[in-house]
Amino acid sequence: MISEKRHNLILQELKNKDFLTLQELMDRTGCSSSTIRRDLSKLQQEGKLQRIHGGATIGHNRIVEPRLKEKLTQNSQEKKEIARQAAQQISDNDCIFLDAGSTTLEMIPYIDAKEIIVVTNGLTHVEQLLKKGFKTLMLGGQVKANTFATVGSSALETLRRYCFDKSFIGMNGIDEKYGLTTPDEQEALIKETAMRLSNESFVVVDETKFNQVYFARVPARDNTQIITSKRGIENHVNDDFREQYRFLGGIL
């Protein structure tokens, strides 16, 4: 395959999926790892993609939040496994905060704990939580049209009334240098506050969130644990990362 055609194929594949590993690119092009690495270097120099540990991604806008409908269709099998692992952390009689987001939404069918209380800022989460019979409290405030999350001063004021055994937080980016990030500073405040009010905090991220950096930082606390996939850990987590966070991985 000539280089121009190969470059176009790589870029097209990355448009269909936010992140591709080196092995996936080799499989799609039928080329060796050294050839793909050269291609990625050239395409990065041209500003067409970003090389990251284990593969490549197309650069993103740091302040644009994908719509929830789009996120629900991305990496769905990996998210389900992460959601299952996260749900297993919940014990009977826990009081938890469940952040808005696609992976936290996927958690709800897997929650087997009894007599729990759930506080959430995710409008899409409420119906499923009530169907499971959980006592559910919804934060009021401004509703974001793209993520159906409530944010703002009213949501924060209500959130600060509670203390949690555990919080489960979605995140758009996790990076070794810049930490945990999300596009919206108002959502970042909700996430940070919930984590501060929790005995334990679990951040749920799929593999595509590694080495991504967005506008608003969310400070991690000593009790913060990252739940991701086995593939995410194998492809992205080095010793320096492990010094910052405790990682829990699934079977995928």
Order of alpha helices (4+ residues) and beta strands (2+ residues): alpha-beta-alpha-alpha-beta-beta-alpha-alpha-beta-alpha-beta-alpha-beta-beta-beta-alpha-beta-beta-beta-alpha-beta-beta-beta-alpha-alpha-beta
